[in-house]
Amino acid sequence: MIYRQTEDGKKEARNPSSGLPHLSRMILFLVDGKQDSAAIDLTLKNPPGLESAFQFLVDHHLIESAGEVTSATNGTDLRVQLISLFKTHLPAFASRAEAKLLSVPDDPDSLRSAFEGCCKVVRLTIDEKTSSKILQEGQSLLTHRG
């Protein structure tokens, strides 16, 4: 699900009150109408209570649905899947790969370039076999989605 700030949410983000729980406040600042809740979850490193915090913001009319993830927004979904490959196969390197993949635009060429760069770093500095496995799975995702 993709969320955007409501007018009340924009006011709260500009002039924070002390009434919001910490996680809800962090989510409010990250909601931009472009990235989906899964990307925000990754940015915040999978905190407990995330769904409740999103629901709190919806219930208090600070954010609202901007729509479901569609093919027009599949770059974010693809990015999440690529990051998940590193989390699954090489957790120690996942935060570095995540930072790199989150720093590039959603277009397939940018994601492919960043992903391949991460795999190259893994191949040269950590483990060639693991790098090959991640690269193969990621290229499959990129071919089918990009």
N, C-alpha and C positions, 0 to 999 in steps of 0.2 A: 504494500500500500504506500502511496505517495501522499504526504501531507503538506499543507501550507499554513502559514500563520494567518489567523483572522485579524481583523482590525484591533480587537482587544489584545490579541497575542503580540502584534507589532508594538502596541503601546507598552505592554509588559516588558518586552525585550529592550525597548528604548529606556524605560524608567523602571528598573526591577524593584519589586516589593519583596519583603521578606517572607511572604506567604506561600511561595512555591517550594515544594520539596526539591532537594538538590538535583536529583536525576531528572525530574520534570523540567527544571530550569535549563539544564544542559541540553536536553532534547529540543526545547523551545528555541534555543540559539542555533541549533543545527538544522531545524526544519526550514527548507528553502523552496519547496514546491517542485524540486527536481530529483533529488535523491530519494530512494525508497527507504522504508523502515529497516530493511536488512542492511543497507549501507550504513545507516546511523548506528545500528547495533554493532557493526564491525568497528566503526570509528570509536565507539565508547568501550570497545573490548568486551562485548557480551555481558553487560552487567545484569545481575538478578533484578527482577521486577520491571523490566523494560516495557512489557506489554501493559502493565498496570499504570506506568508513568504516561505512556501514550494515551491510554483511556482517560486518565485524570485530566490531561490537557484538552482532550475532546469534550469531556463532560463539563469542563469549565470554559468552553468556547474560546480557547486560546489557539487551537489548531483545528483544521478541518480537512477532510479528504480532498485531495487534488486528483484522485483517480487511481486506478490499478496500474501495475507495471504492464506496459504494452511493448510491442515491437519498437515503438518510437523511443522507449526508455530502456531497451534491453541492454544498453551499454553498462548501466549500473548493475543489472542482474549478472551480466557476464563478468564484470569486475569482481563481484562477490564470489562467483564460482572460481575465478582464477586465484583469488586470495585463499579460498578454502583448500585449494590444492596444496598450497604451501603449509597451511595449518595442519593438514592431514599427514603429509609426507615429511615435513621438515619444520616442526613447531619452533625450534630455536631460531630459525631464520624468518618466520612468518611475519613478525612485526616490521622488519625491514622491507620485505616484499609488499606488505600492506601499505606502508607509507608511500612507497614508490608508485604502486598501482592507484592509490587514491589521489595522487598528485597530478595525474594526467587527465585530459579530456575523455569523454565517454566514447569517442569515435573508435571503431575497430582498429584502425592503423596505429593510433596512439597506444591503445591497450596492448596490441600485439608487440609493439616495440618495447614498451616498459616490461612486459612479461618476459620476453626473450632476453632482455638485459638482466633481469633478476635470475633467470636460469643460467645465464653465462657466469654470473658471480658465483652461484652455487657450484657450477661445474669447475671453475678455476680455484675456488677456495675451500670448498667443503666436501662435495662428493659427486663424482661424475655420473655414477649409476643412478643416484636419486635425481640428479638434474635431468637426466635423459627421460626418466619416468614422468616427472612433472611436465617437462617440455612436450612429450608425446600426448599426455592427457589434455594439456592446455591447448595444443594445436588442434586437437579434435574439437574442443569447445569453440575455438576461434573460427574454425572452418564451418561449423554448423550454425554459428550465431552471427558471425561477422560477415 
